[in-house]
Amino acid sequence: MVTGLLRSLLFVAVILVLAPLHLARAQTQAFLENPPPNSFQSGIGVISGWVCNAQRIDLELNGIRTQAAYGTARGDTTLVCGDSNNGFGFLFNWNLLGAGVHTVKAFADNQEFANITVTVTTLGEEFLRGANGEFMLSDFPQADKNVTLIWQQSLQNFVLKSAPGGGGGNSGVPPRILENPQPGSFQSGIGVISGWVCNAQRIDLELDGIRTQAAYGTARGDTTLACGDS
């Protein structure tokens, strides 16, 4: 189910816990929030922000431009934009770029509104399989506190581990797959809920009984054999 993350710039469904609006400000009504300038990136993450009014949002990584999903609810932008359907997001495997400094640009209707650089760190593979590991981080987030981090293969990164753990469920079957999060996984911080569906008018995600529409319809070349399109 995660094979497609190795081969293309991916985004199908993203629910975002949103960062402050001051990040990567380029003009009054368009922001690239993640990643922030000069940040470190690794594993599978999300490129996200908001634009008040556009027909299309594109993201360019090292000169390669791809369309991002756009139009998801951003209630925090209502005062600025006059409406809330302004969020954009793009799921991306940073390992595809390779280690080093890379440039990310954002465009609204072909007009550039953000241009930043980030430093990517990899583990030497586009998608590391079969690895397991966890460790305790001492004196974080306060001097007298500790947290445990655990490797999450589907995210190609470490997340916070809670003591009880557990969980379950299923990720669906083709032609409808939920790739992230995986059943029984640990989740923390700002993350992404993503997957693919061959044919639908609308995708909704429900978290603890609260349902929200997800962005849908961006390119997934790895689904062509299953769906007949991308």
N, CA and C atoms as a LAMMPS dump frame, in Angstrom:
ITEM: TIMESTEP
0
ITEM: NUMBER OF ATOMS
690
ITEM: BOX BOUNDS ff ff ff
-5.0000000000000000e+02 5.0000000000000000e+02
-5.0000000000000000e+02 5.0000000000000000e+02
-5.0000000000000000e+02 5.0000000000000000e+02
ITEM: ATOMS id mol type element x y z
1 1 1 N 0.816 -1.211 0
2 1 2 C 0 0 0
3 1 3 C 0.848 1.259 0
4 2 1 N 2.082 1.133 0.512
5 2 2 C 2.918 2.324 0.574
6 2 3 C 3.837 2.452 -0.621
7 3 1 N 3.764 1.5 -1.597
8 3 2 C 4.691 1.522 -2.721
9 3 3 C 4.628 2.833 -3.48
10 4 1 N 3.415 3.388 -3.629
11 4 2 C 3.282 4.621 -4.393
12 4 3 C 4.031 5.784 -3.81
13 5 1 N 4.33 5.749 -2.534
14 5 2 C 5.056 6.845 -1.917
15 5 3 C 6.491 6.917 -2.412
16 6 1 N 6.976 5.824 -3.015
17 6 2 C 8.348 5.821 -3.493
18 6 3 C 8.488 6.469 -4.855
19 7 1 N 7.42 6.546 -5.619
20 7 2 C 7.551 6.794 -7.041
21 7 3 C 7.022 8.125 -7.512
22 8 1 N 6.25 8.806 -6.719
23 8 2 C 5.667 10.036 -7.245
24 8 3 C 5.443 11.026 -6.127
25 9 1 N 5.2 12.261 -6.482
26 9 2 C 4.83 13.278 -5.523
27 9 3 C 3.378 13.048 -5.2
28 10 1 N 3.087 12.751 -3.943
29 10 2 C 1.781 12.208 -3.624
30 10 3 C 0.987 13.135 -2.739
31 11 1 N -0.299 13.231 -3.09
32 11 2 C -1.254 13.812 -2.144
33 11 3 C -2.643 13.408 -2.569
34 12 1 N -3.394 12.784 -1.672
35 12 2 C -4.787 12.52 -1.972
36 12 3 C -5.66 13.111 -0.889
37 13 1 N -5.419 12.764 0.355
38 13 2 C -6.28 13.27 1.407
39 13 3 C -5.447 13.773 2.555
40 14 1 N -5.634 15 2.936
41 14 2 C -4.833 15.585 3.994
42 14 3 C -5.726 16.326 4.969
43 15 1 N -5.595 16.013 6.243
44 15 2 C -6.202 16.798 7.303
45 15 3 C -5.054 17.42 8.075
46 16 1 N -5.057 18.709 8.222
47 16 2 C -3.926 19.42 8.78
48 16 3 C -4.267 20.043 10.123
49 17 1 N -3.378 19.863 11.1
50 17 2 C -3.396 20.672 12.303
51 17 3 C -2.447 21.808 12.019
52 18 1 N -2.948 23.005 11.989
53 18 2 C -2.3 24.072 11.24
54 18 3 C -1.359 24.916 12.084
55 19 1 N -0.29 25.342 11.452
56 19 2 C 0.738 26.142 12.101
57 19 3 C 0.356 27.612 12.089
58 20 1 N 1.073 28.447 12.862
59 20 2 C 0.79 29.884 12.862
60 20 3 C 0.92 30.492 11.485
61 21 1 N 0.232 31.604 11.266
62 21 2 C 0.138 32.175 9.936
63 21 3 C 1.352 33.009 9.54
64 22 1 N 2.34 33.159 10.438
65 22 2 C 3.443 34.038 10.099
66 22 3 C 4.514 33.362 9.256
67 23 1 N 4.414 32.049 9.04
68 23 2 C 5.472 31.33 8.355
69 23 3 C 5.464 31.604 6.857
70 24 1 N 6.664 31.81 6.306
71 24 2 C 6.877 31.943 4.861
72 24 3 C 5.903 32.924 4.224
73 25 1 N 5.723 34.072 4.841
74 25 2 C 4.804 35.056 4.286
75 25 3 C 5.37 35.66 3.008
76 26 1 N 4.58 35.636 1.943
77 26 2 C 5.04 36.19 0.684
78 26 3 C 4.15 37.327 0.221
79 27 1 N 2.876 37.232 0.481
80 27 2 C 1.966 38.313 0.16
81 27 3 C 0.779 38.201 1.102
82 28 1 N -0.051 39.228 1.131
83 28 2 C -1.065 39.335 2.17
84 28 3 C -1.993 38.14 2.229
85 29 1 N -2.321 37.548 1.091
86 29 2 C -3.354 36.524 1.068
87 29 3 C -2.859 35.181 0.565
88 30 1 N -1.605 34.847 0.787
89 30 2 C -1.075 33.543 0.416
90 30 3 C 0.094 33.198 1.323
91 31 1 N 0.073 32.02 1.912
92 31 2 C 1.123 31.592 2.829
93 31 3 C 1.513 30.147 2.563
94 32 1 N 2.804 29.891 2.548
95 32 2 C 3.346 28.544 2.637
96 32 3 C 3.769 28.339 4.083
97 33 1 N 3.068 27.461 4.799
98 33 2 C 3.321 27.279 6.231
99 33 3 C 4.301 26.143 6.509
100 34 1 N 4.181 25.066 5.772
101 34 2 C 5.065 23.917 5.936
102 34 3 C 5.612 23.484 4.58
103 35 1 N 6.932 23.34 4.456
104 35 2 C 7.953 23.495 5.498
105 35 3 C 8.34 24.953 5.689
106 36 1 N 8.803 25.324 6.895
107 36 2 C 9.314 26.678 7.094
108 36 3 C 10.69 26.832 6.46
109 37 1 N 11.1 28.053 6.162
110 37 2 C 12.419 28.281 5.556
111 37 3 C 13.549 27.765 6.444
112 38 1 N 14.576 27.206 5.792
113 38 2 C 15.8 26.745 6.458
114 38 3 C 15.55 25.633 7.468
115 39 1 N 14.45 24.897 7.298
116 39 2 C 14.135 23.804 8.209
117 39 3 C 14.782 22.504 7.731
118 40 1 N 14.778 21.504 8.614
119 40 2 C 15.25 20.165 8.285
120 40 3 C 14.043 19.282 7.982
121 41 1 N 14.132 18.488 6.915
122 41 2 C 13.033 17.631 6.507
123 41 3 C 13.539 16.207 6.297
124 42 1 N 12.682 15.238 6.645
125 42 2 C 13.02 13.829 6.439
126 42 3 C 11.739 13.02 6.377
127 43 1 N 11.831 11.835 5.784
128 43 2 C 10.68 10.95 5.725
129 43 3 C 9.549 11.504 4.88
130 44 1 N 8.348 11.083 5.211
131 44 2 C 7.153 11.484 4.476
132 44 3 C 6.446 12.589 5.25
133 45 1 N 6.224 13.72 4.608
134 45 2 C 5.606 14.861 5.271
135 45 3 C 4.63 15.557 4.354
136 46 1 N 4.201 16.719 4.782
137 46 2 C 3.209 17.471 4.023
138 46 3 C 3.708 18.884 3.764
139 47 1 N 3.503 19.35 2.543
140 47 2 C 3.742 20.74 2.171
141 47 3 C 2.382 21.418 2.171
142 48 1 N 2.216 22.473 2.962
143 48 2 C 0.864 22.999 3.169
144 48 3 C 0.867 24.497 3.417
145 49 1 N -0.316 25.074 3.294
146 49 2 C -0.522 26.489 3.534
147 49 3 C -1.925 26.888 3.124
148 50 1 N -2.097 28.161 2.78
149 50 2 C -3.424 28.623 2.362
150 50 3 C -3.297 29.779 1.388
151 51 1 N -4.277 29.887 0.531
152 51 2 C -4.386 30.972 -0.444
153 51 3 C -5.853 31.391 -0.489
154 52 1 N -6.103 32.698 -0.397
155 52 2 C -7.488 33.16 -0.331
156 52 3 C -8.282 32.837 -1.595
157 53 1 N -7.697 33.085 -2.746
158 53 2 C -8.479 32.945 -3.975
159 53 3 C -7.588 32.529 -5.122
160 54 1 N -7.801 31.327 -5.639
161 54 2 C -7.031 30.841 -6.78
162 54 3 C -7.793 29.714 -7.449
163 55 1 N -7.489 29.473 -8.683
164 55 2 C -8.042 28.327 -9.395
165 55 3 C -7.17 27.09 -9.219
166 56 1 N -5.87 27.31 -8.996
167 56 2 C -4.937 26.19 -8.947
168 56 3 C -3.715 26.577 -8.13
169 57 1 N -3.221 25.636 -7.341
170 57 2 C -1.989 25.811 -6.583
171 57 3 C -0.982 24.776 -7.076
172 58 1 N 0.225 25.238 -7.378
173 58 2 C 1.307 24.34 -7.778
174 58 3 C 2.489 24.499 -6.843
175 59 1 N 3.205 23.408 -6.641
176 59 2 C 4.427 23.403 -5.853
177 59 3 C 5.567 22.925 -6.731
178 60 1 N 6.71 23.591 -6.616
179 60 2 C 7.872 23.256 -7.432
180 60 3 C 9.025 22.87 -6.526
181 61 1 N 9.532 21.657 -6.715
182 61 2 C 10.655 21.144 -5.93
183 61 3 C 11.808 20.857 -6.88
184 62 1 N 12.888 21.586 -6.692
185 62 2 C 14.069 21.445 -7.546
186 62 3 C 13.71 21.56 -9.02
187 63 1 N 12.808 22.482 -9.34
188 63 2 C 12.468 22.754 -10.721
189 63 3 C 11.36 21.904 -11.298
190 64 1 N 10.856 20.919 -10.55
191 64 2 C 9.776 20.052 -11.028
192 64 3 C 8.472 20.505 -10.385
193 65 1 N 7.51 20.902 -11.208
194 65 2 C 6.264 21.478 -10.705
195 65 3 C 5.137 20.448 -10.721
196 66 1 N 4.355 20.424 -9.623
197 66 2 C 3.24 19.497 -9.474
198 66 3 C 2.069 20.217 -8.814
199 67 1 N 0.878 19.874 -9.229
200 67 2 C -0.319 20.498 -8.666
201 67 3 C -0.593 19.975 -7.265
202 68 1 N -0.959 20.876 -6.355
203 68 2 C -1.356 20.513 -4.999
204 68 3 C -2.874 20.494 -4.889
205 69 1 N -3.378 19.72 -3.955
206 69 2 C -4.807 19.753 -3.654
207 69 3 C -5.133 21.087 -2.993
208 70 1 N -6.292 21.641 -3.31
209 70 2 C -6.629 22.993 -2.836
210 70 3 C -8.13 23.096 -2.597
211 71 1 N -8.473 23.832 -1.533
212 71 2 C -9.875 24.114 -1.266
213 71 3 C -10.428 23.502 -0.001
214 72 1 N -9.574 22.918 0.844
215 72 2 C -10.053 22.345 2.091
216 72 3 C -10.295 23.438 3.127
217 73 1 N -11.089 23.112 4.136
218 73 2 C -11.548 24.096 5.119
219 73 3 C -10.398 24.621 5.964
220 74 1 N -10.321 25.939 6.078
221 74 2 C -9.379 26.626 6.949
222 74 3 C -10.126 27.745 7.661
223 75 1 N -10.805 27.398 8.743
224 75 2 C -11.598 28.381 9.463
225 75 3 C -10.799 29.557 9.962
226 76 1 N -9.488 29.353 10.222
227 76 2 C -8.644 30.43 10.743
228 76 3 C -8.338 31.489 9.691
229 77 1 N -8.694 31.24 8.417
230 77 2 C -8.437 32.232 7.368
231 77 3 C -9.66 33.077 7.044
232 78 1 N -10.767 32.87 7.728
233 78 2 C -12.023 33.54 7.379
234 78 3 C -11.91 35.065 7.491
235 79 1 N -11.269 35.558 8.541
236 79 2 C -11.16 37.003 8.713
237 79 3 C -10.346 37.644 7.598
238 80 1 N -9.326 36.952 7.12
239 80 2 C -8.48 37.495 6.06
240 80 3 C -9.134 37.333 4.693
241 81 1 N -9.723 36.16 4.453
242 81 2 C -10.176 35.811 3.109
243 81 3 C -11.672 36.035 2.87
244 82 1 N -12.459 36.071 3.948
245 82 2 C -13.903 36.199 3.778
246 82 3 C -14.601 34.876 3.576
247 83 1 N -13.842 33.777 3.49
248 83 2 C -14.398 32.432 3.431
249 83 3 C -13.366 31.49 4.037
250 84 1 N -13.642 30.18 4.024
251 84 2 C -12.753 29.26 4.725
252 84 3 C -12.17 28.156 3.844
253 85 1 N -12.581 28.057 2.594
254 85 2 C -12.108 26.95 1.749
255 85 3 C -10.802 27.319 1.04
256 86 1 N -9.766 27.536 1.847
257 86 2 C -8.529 28.122 1.33
258 86 3 C -7.284 27.272 1.531
259 87 1 N -7.403 26.116 2.163
260 87 2 C -6.226 25.311 2.463
261 87 3 C -5.71 24.535 1.267
262 88 1 N -4.375 24.384 1.188
263 88 2 C -3.796 23.487 0.202
264 88 3 C -2.81 22.555 0.892
265 89 1 N -2.596 21.402 0.29
266 89 2 C -1.697 20.423 0.879
267 89 3 C -1.157 19.46 -0.156
268 90 1 N 0.003 18.897 0.142
269 90 2 C 0.681 18.02 -0.8
270 90 3 C 1.535 17.039 -0.009
271 91 1 N 1.219 15.758 -0.096
272 91 2 C 1.991 14.727 0.588
273 91 3 C 3.256 14.425 -0.204
274 92 1 N 4.406 14.374 0.492
275 92 2 C 5.659 14.221 -0.24
276 92 3 C 6.657 13.388 0.55
277 93 1 N 7.335 12.511 -0.163
278 93 2 C 8.421 11.717 0.405
279 93 3 C 9.729 12.461 0.176
280 94 1 N 10.237 13.12 1.198
281 94 2 C 11.449 13.933 1.075
282 94 3 C 12.644 13.105 0.638
283 95 1 N 12.624 11.798 0.896
284 95 2 C 13.731 10.946 0.49
285 95 3 C 13.945 10.949 -1.021
286 96 1 N 12.885 11.254 -1.785
287 96 2 C 13.006 11.276 -3.239
288 96 3 C 13.983 12.337 -3.728
289 97 1 N 14.179 13.391 -2.953
290 97 2 C 15.084 14.47 -3.348
291 97 3 C 16.54 14.135 -3.07
292 98 1 N 16.773 13.217 -2.139
293 98 2 C 18.136 12.931 -1.719
294 98 3 C 18.614 13.922 -0.676
295 99 1 N 19.669 13.557 0.026
296 99 2 C 20.195 14.411 1.094
297 99 3 C 20.783 15.698 0.516
298 100 1 N 20.601 16.789 1.272
299 100 2 C 21.175 18.062 0.858
300 100 3 C 20.172 19.191 0.909
301 101 1 N 20.569 20.338 0.366
302 101 2 C 19.731 21.541 0.364
303 101 3 C 18.891 21.561 -0.906
304 102 1 N 17.597 21.827 -0.761
305 102 2 C 16.669 21.819 -1.885
306 102 3 C 15.742 23.032 -1.807
307 103 1 N 15.206 23.42 -2.964
308 103 2 C 14.357 24.602 -3.075
309 103 3 C 12.907 24.196 -3.266
310 104 1 N 12.023 24.854 -2.527
311 104 2 C 10.578 24.657 -2.652
312 104 3 C 9.942 25.997 -3.017
313 105 1 N 9.175 26.013 -4.113
314 105 2 C 8.446 27.201 -4.523
315 105 3 C 6.951 26.891 -4.552
316 106 1 N 6.135 27.916 -4.322
317 106 2 C 4.684 27.764 -4.372
318 106 3 C 4.095 28.8 -5.313
319 107 1 N 3.098 28.371 -6.1
320 107 2 C 2.48 29.222 -7.111
321 107 3 C 0.961 29.178 -6.983
322 108 1 N 0.336 30.337 -7.079
323 108 2 C -1.123 30.44 -7.172
324 108 3 C -1.46 30.977 -8.548
325 109 1 N -2.144 30.157 -9.346
326 109 2 C -2.467 30.537 -10.727
327 109 3 C -1.222 31.03 -11.462
328 110 1 N -0.144 30.27 -11.286
329 110 2 C 1.134 30.503 -11.978
330 110 3 C 1.907 31.717 -11.476
331 111 1 N 1.449 32.334 -10.379
332 111 2 C 2.166 33.455 -9.778
333 111 3 C 2.886 32.98 -8.517
334 112 1 N 4.205 33.092 -8.493
335 112 2 C 4.976 32.628 -7.34
336 112 3 C 4.67 33.465 -6.111
337 113 1 N 4.392 32.802 -4.978
338 113 2 C 4.178 33.534 -3.727
339 113 3 C 5.077 33.052 -2.591
340 114 1 N 5.86 32.015 -2.798
341 114 2 C 6.797 31.568 -1.761
342 114 3 C 7.973 30.87 -2.422
343 115 1 N 9.155 31.057 -1.831
344 115 2 C 10.386 30.485 -2.353
345 115 3 C 11.315 30.271 -1.164
346 116 1 N 11.538 29.002 -0.782
347 116 2 C 12.329 28.703 0.406
348 116 3 C 13.321 27.585 0.108
349 117 1 N 14.292 27.418 0.985
350 117 2 C 15.19 26.274 0.922
351 117 3 C 15.072 25.458 2.202
352 118 1 N 15.265 24.155 2.073
353 118 2 C 15.238 23.241 3.208
354 118 3 C 16.41 22.281 3.083
355 119 1 N 16.77 21.665 4.193
356 119 2 C 17.826 20.658 4.193
357 119 3 C 17.206 19.294 4.452
358 120 1 N 17.385 18.381 3.5
359 120 2 C 16.812 17.042 3.587
360 120 3 C 17.87 16.071 4.103
361 121 1 N 17.46 15.221 5.045
362 121 2 C 18.309 14.142 5.548
363 121 3 C 17.608 12.815 5.274
364 122 1 N 18.329 11.85 4.744
365 122 2 C 17.74 10.541 4.444
366 122 3 C 18.51 9.45 5.187
367 123 1 N 17.972 8.263 5.132
368 123 2 C 18.643 7.081 5.679
369 123 3 C 19.218 6.222 4.559
370 124 1 N 19.43 6.853 3.407
371 124 2 C 20.095 6.172 2.309
372 124 3 C 19.178 5.409 1.379
373 125 1 N 17.865 5.431 1.65
374 125 2 C 16.905 4.737 0.811
375 125 3 C 15.681 5.615 0.599
376 126 1 N 14.96 5.395 -0.513
377 126 2 C 13.726 6.138 -0.741
378 126 3 C 12.631 5.705 0.213
379 127 1 N 12.628 4.417 0.58
380 127 2 C 11.64 3.925 1.539
381 127 3 C 12.262 2.781 2.318
382 128 1 N 12.621 3.058 3.566
383 128 2 C 13.296 2.073 4.411
384 128 3 C 12.282 1.077 4.95
385 129 1 N 12.501 -0.208 4.676
386 129 2 C 11.58 -1.257 5.111
387 129 3 C 12.235 -2.158 6.146
388 130 1 N 11.409 -2.673 7.051
389 130 2 C 11.86 -3.687 7.989
390 130 3 C 12.638 -3.177 9.176
391 131 1 N 12.797 -1.872 9.301
392 131 2 C 13.537 -1.318 10.437
393 131 3 C 12.616 -1.158 11.637
394 132 1 N 13.165 -1.35 12.812
395 132 2 C 12.425 -1.153 14.055
396 132 3 C 13.34 -0.462 15.047
397 133 1 N 12.755 0.414 15.841
398 133 2 C 13.565 1.072 16.843
399 133 3 C 12.767 2.055 17.665
400 134 1 N 13.143 2.185 18.91
401 134 2 C 12.569 3.205 19.779
402 134 3 C 13.611 3.606 20.808
403 135 1 N 13.509 4.826 21.292
404 135 2 C 14.462 5.292 22.282
405 135 3 C 13.825 6.382 23.118
406 136 1 N 14.393 6.6 24.279
407 136 2 C 13.892 7.635 25.185
408 136 3 C 14.685 8.914 24.98
409 137 1 N 13.965 10.009 24.868
410 137 2 C 14.569 11.331 24.775
411 137 3 C 14.417 12.004 26.129
412 138 1 N 15.528 12.219 26.812
413 138 2 C 15.503 12.746 28.172
414 138 3 C 15.405 14.268 28.183
415 139 1 N 14.802 14.77 29.242
416 139 2 C 14.696 16.212 29.488
417 139 3 C 13.982 16.943 28.353
418 140 1 N 12.904 16.339 27.864
419 140 2 C 12.092 16.954 26.823
420 140 3 C 10.633 16.557 27.046
421 141 1 N 9.678 17.47 26.957
422 141 2 C 9.82 18.87 26.536
423 141 3 C 10.27 19.827 27.649
424 142 1 N 10.348 19.329 28.878
425 142 2 C 10.918 20.113 29.973
426 142 3 C 12.084 19.339 30.567
427 143 1 N 12.859 20.032 31.401
428 143 2 C 14.079 19.453 31.938
429 143 3 C 13.822 18.178 32.73
430 144 1 N 12.66 18.05 33.358
431 144 2 C 12.379 16.884 34.192
432 144 3 C 11.433 15.892 33.517
433 145 1 N 11.266 16 32.196
434 145 2 C 10.355 15.127 31.468
435 145 3 C 11.118 14.251 30.478
436 146 1 N 10.529 13.095 30.154
437 146 2 C 11.079 12.212 29.143
438 146 3 C 9.977 11.779 28.186
439 147 1 N 10.323 11.544 26.937
440 147 2 C 9.379 11 25.969
441 147 3 C 10.051 9.85 25.228
442 148 1 N 9.233 8.917 24.743
443 148 2 C 9.735 7.795 23.965
444 148 3 C 9.365 7.983 22.507
445 149 1 N 10.335 7.838 21.621
446 149 2 C 10.119 7.937 20.185
447 149 3 C 10.201 6.543 19.575
448 150 1 N 9.314 6.271 18.602
449 150 2 C 9.28 4.97 17.952
450 150 3 C 9.242 5.158 16.434
451 151 1 N 9.965 4.292 15.713
452 151 2 C 10.02 4.371 14.252
453 151 3 C 8.68 3.953 13.658
454 152 1 N 8.178 4.736 12.711
455 152 2 C 6.908 4.464 12.036
456 152 3 C 7.199 4.324 10.544
457 153 1 N 7.178 3.102 10.045
458 153 2 C 7.591 2.863 8.664
459 153 3 C 6.738 3.614 7.65
460 154 1 N 5.427 3.663 7.855
461 154 2 C 4.547 4.294 6.869
462 154 3 C 4.813 5.78 6.725
463 155 1 N 5.384 6.402 7.762
464 155 2 C 5.754 7.812 7.722
465 155 3 C 7.237 8.021 7.487
466 156 1 N 8.023 6.925 7.53
467 156 2 C 9.47 7.023 7.377
468 156 3 C 10.07 8.007 8.372
469 157 1 N 9.564 7.953 9.602
470 157 2 C 10.006 8.903 10.61
471 157 3 C 9.68 8.379 11.997
472 158 1 N 10.136 9.105 13.009
473 158 2 C 9.837 8.759 14.39
474 158 3 C 8.648 9.573 14.891
475 159 1 N 7.828 8.951 15.743
476 159 2 C 6.708 9.638 16.374
477 159 3 C 6.743 9.348 17.874
478 160 1 N 5.977 10.118 18.635
479 160 2 C 5.892 9.894 20.07
480 160 3 C 5.111 8.619 20.357
481 161 1 N 5.597 7.833 21.297
482 161 2 C 4.929 6.592 21.693
483 161 3 C 4.286 6.771 23.057
484 162 1 N 3.012 6.419 23.158
485 162 2 C 2.34 6.453 24.45
486 162 3 C 2.484 5.104 25.129
487 163 1 N 2.334 5.088 26.441
488 163 2 C 2.546 3.858 27.195
489 163 3 C 1.584 2.736 26.822
490 164 1 N 0.257 2.98 26.763
491 164 2 C -0.65 1.869 26.488
492 164 3 C -0.514 1.321 25.078
493 165 1 N -0.502 2.196 24.066
494 165 2 C -0.417 1.74 22.688
495 165 3 C -1.647 0.959 22.275
496 166 1 N -1.5 0.142 21.252
497 166 2 C -2.602 -0.684 20.794
498 166 3 C -3.43 -0.005 19.731
499 167 1 N -4.584 -0.587 19.471
500 167 2 C -5.455 -0.088 18.416
501 167 3 C -5.536 -1.108 17.306
502 168 1 N -6.372 -0.839 16.324
503 168 2 C -6.538 -1.788 15.237
504 168 3 C -7.362 -1.202 14.13
505 169 1 N -8.147 -2.055 13.469
506 169 2 C -8.968 -1.621 12.361
507 169 3 C -8.449 -2.17 11.057
508 170 1 N -8.864 -1.556 9.943
509 170 2 C -8.393 -1.995 8.637
510 170 3 C -8.194 -0.784 7.732
511 171 1 N -7.369 -0.945 6.717
512 171 2 C -7.022 0.142 5.81
513 171 3 C -7.781 0.085 4.497
514 172 1 N -8.778 -0.787 4.41
515 172 2 C -9.535 -0.92 3.184
516 172 3 C -8.838 -1.82 2.187
517 173 1 N -9.451 -1.968 1.026
518 173 2 C -8.896 -2.763 -0.062
519 173 3 C -9.103 -1.989 -1.359
520 174 1 N -8.282 -2.248 -2.379
521 174 2 C -8.504 -1.583 -3.657
522 174 3 C -9.945 -1.808 -4.133
523 175 1 N -10.627 -0.767 -4.648
524 175 2 C -10.075 0.504 -5.109
525 175 3 C -10.147 1.638 -4.097
526 176 1 N -10.141 1.324 -2.8
527 176 2 C -10.179 2.363 -1.774
528 176 3 C -9.2 1.986 -0.677
529 177 1 N -8.129 2.767 -0.535
530 177 2 C -7.072 2.449 0.422
531 177 3 C -6.761 3.666 1.288
532 178 1 N -6.736 3.476 2.603
533 178 2 C -6.216 4.475 3.535
534 178 3 C -4.778 4.073 3.859
535 179 1 N -3.814 4.87 3.427
536 179 2 C -2.4 4.526 3.608
537 179 3 C -1.838 5.036 4.93
538 180 1 N -2.256 6.222 5.329
539 180 2 C -1.79 6.819 6.585
540 180 3 C -2.972 7.436 7.309
541 181 1 N -3.126 7.112 8.611
542 181 2 C -2.264 6.283 9.452
543 181 3 C -2.555 4.794 9.28
544 182 1 N -1.593 3.964 9.642
545 182 2 C -1.764 2.519 9.618
546 182 3 C -2.501 2.06 10.876
547 183 1 N -3.264 0.972 10.798
548 183 2 C -3.976 0.465 11.983
549 183 3 C -3.019 0.181 13.138
550 184 1 N -3.402 0.617 14.331
551 184 2 C -2.602 0.354 15.512
552 184 3 C -1.35 1.183 15.64
553 185 1 N -1.18 2.189 14.786
554 185 2 C 0.041 2.988 14.809
555 185 3 C -0.028 4.073 15.873
556 186 1 N 1.124 4.647 16.183
557 186 2 C 1.217 5.799 17.066
558 186 3 C 1.262 7.067 16.21
559 187 1 N 0.564 8.108 16.663
560 187 2 C 0.527 9.373 15.932
561 187 3 C 0.792 10.52 16.891
562 188 1 N 1.47 11.559 16.404
563 188 2 C 1.74 12.73 17.234
564 188 3 C 2.051 13.915 16.336
565 189 1 N 1.884 15.107 16.889
566 189 2 C 2.25 16.32 16.172
567 189 3 C 1.377 16.579 14.965
568 190 1 N 1.913 17.315 13.998
569 190 2 C 1.212 17.632 12.757
570 190 3 C 1.5 16.526 11.761
571 191 1 N 0.466 15.898 11.266
572 191 2 C 0.648 14.772 10.369
573 191 3 C -0.307 14.808 9.208
574 192 1 N -0.431 13.685 8.551
575 192 2 C -1.237 13.605 7.347
576 192 3 C -2.079 12.337 7.366
577 193 1 N -3.311 12.474 6.899
578 193 2 C -4.172 11.329 6.657
579 193 3 C -4.303 11.214 5.143
580 194 1 N -3.899 10.092 4.566
581 194 2 C -3.78 10.035 3.113
582 194 3 C -4.08 8.643 2.58
583 195 1 N -4.37 8.592 1.294
584 195 2 C -4.627 7.338 0.621
585 195 3 C -5.101 7.579 -0.792
586 196 1 N -5.851 6.629 -1.357
587 196 2 C -6.341 6.797 -2.723
588 196 3 C -7.657 6.049 -2.919
589 197 1 N -8.472 6.62 -3.792
590 197 2 C -9.772 6.061 -4.165
591 197 3 C -9.903 6.199 -5.675
592 198 1 N -10.276 5.108 -6.357
593 198 2 C -10.325 5.142 -7.821
594 198 3 C -11.366 6.129 -8.35
595 199 1 N -12.557 6.118 -7.783
596 199 2 C -13.628 6.921 -8.363
597 199 3 C -14.599 7.36 -7.283
598 200 1 N -14.673 8.66 -7.054
599 200 2 C -15.608 9.206 -6.066
600 200 3 C -15.843 10.672 -6.364
601 201 1 N -16.954 11.186 -5.898
602 201 2 C -17.226 12.612 -5.993
603 201 3 C -16.661 13.364 -4.795
604 202 1 N -16.542 12.669 -3.676
605 202 2 C -16.127 13.349 -2.447
606 202 3 C -15.515 12.326 -1.505
607 203 1 N -14.469 12.737 -0.776
608 203 2 C -13.844 11.925 0.262
609 203 3 C -14.009 12.646 1.595
610 204 1 N -14.503 11.927 2.597
611 204 2 C -14.631 12.467 3.953
612 204 3 C -13.822 11.622 4.915
613 205 1 N -13.296 12.265 5.938
614 205 2 C -12.577 11.594 7.01
615 205 3 C -13.277 11.891 8.322
616 206 1 N -13.451 10.862 9.15
617 206 2 C -14.144 11.035 10.426
618 206 3 C -13.2 10.659 11.555
619 207 1 N -12.979 11.594 12.457
620 207 2 C -12.112 11.386 13.614
621 207 3 C -12.948 11.531 14.876
622 208 1 N -13.112 10.421 15.601
623 208 2 C -13.907 10.404 16.832
624 208 3 C -15.293 11 16.614
625 209 1 N -15.909 10.652 15.495
626 209 2 C -17.285 11.068 15.241
627 209 3 C -17.438 12.398 14.548
628 210 1 N -16.338 13.129 14.325
629 210 2 C -16.402 14.432 13.659
630 210 3 C -15.917 14.26 12.225
631 211 1 N -16.787 14.525 11.256
632 211 2 C -16.487 14.284 9.854
633 211 3 C -16.082 15.58 9.145
634 212 1 N -15.052 15.469 8.308
635 212 2 C -14.521 16.61 7.57
636 212 3 C -14.176 16.185 6.155
637 213 1 N -14.44 17.052 5.188
638 213 2 C -14.108 16.743 3.806
639 213 3 C -12.612 16.851 3.579
640 214 1 N -12.062 15.901 2.826
641 214 2 C -10.646 15.918 2.459
642 214 3 C -10.5 16.339 1.011
643 215 1 N -9.345 16.882 0.683
644 215 2 C -9.04 17.184 -0.707
645 215 3 C -8.869 15.878 -1.476
646 216 1 N -9.257 15.889 -2.764
647 216 2 C -9.259 14.654 -3.545
648 216 3 C -9.008 14.956 -5.016
649 217 1 N -8.223 14.11 -5.671
650 217 2 C -8.096 14.196 -7.107
651 217 3 C -6.721 14.538 -7.636
652 218 1 N -5.689 14.571 -6.79
653 218 2 C -4.356 14.849 -7.309
654 218 3 C -3.738 13.578 -7.901
655 219 1 N -2.68 13.753 -8.667
656 219 2 C -2.098 12.66 -9.451
657 219 3 C -1.497 11.571 -8.566
658 220 1 N -1.843 10.324 -8.869
659 220 2 C -1.25 9.146 -8.244
660 220 3 C -0.932 8.137 -9.346
661 221 1 N 0.22 8.311 -9.987
662 221 2 C 0.593 7.452 -11.096
663 221 3 C 0.654 5.988 -10.729
664 222 1 N 0.933 5.685 -9.451
665 222 2 C 1.037 4.291 -9.025
666 222 3 C -0.311 3.587 -8.957
667 223 1 N -1.424 4.327 -9.116
668 223 2 C -2.75 3.712 -9.056
669 223 3 C -3.328 3.437 -10.447
670 224 1 N -2.555 3.719 -11.492
671 224 2 C -3.103 3.603 -12.853
672 224 3 C -3.547 2.186 -13.173
673 225 1 N -2.784 1.184 -12.785
674 225 2 C -3.176 -0.194 -13.08
675 225 3 C -4.46 -0.592 -12.362
676 226 1 N -4.631 -0.114 -11.141
677 226 2 C -5.827 -0.462 -10.379
678 226 3 C -7.041 0.334 -10.829
679 227 1 N -6.82 1.606 -11.198
680 227 2 C -7.94 2.527 -11.439
681 227 3 C -8.196 2.828 -12.899
682 228 1 N -7.203 2.639 -13.751
683 228 2 C -7.359 3.032 -15.144
684 228 3 C -7.042 4.483 -15.407
685 229 1 N -6.741 5.224 -14.364
686 229 2 C -6.292 6.619 -14.48
687 229 3 C -5.458 6.93 -13.25
688 230 1 N -5.018 8.189 -13.144
689 230 2 C -4.114 8.534 -12.039
690 230 3 C -4.674 9.597 -11.11
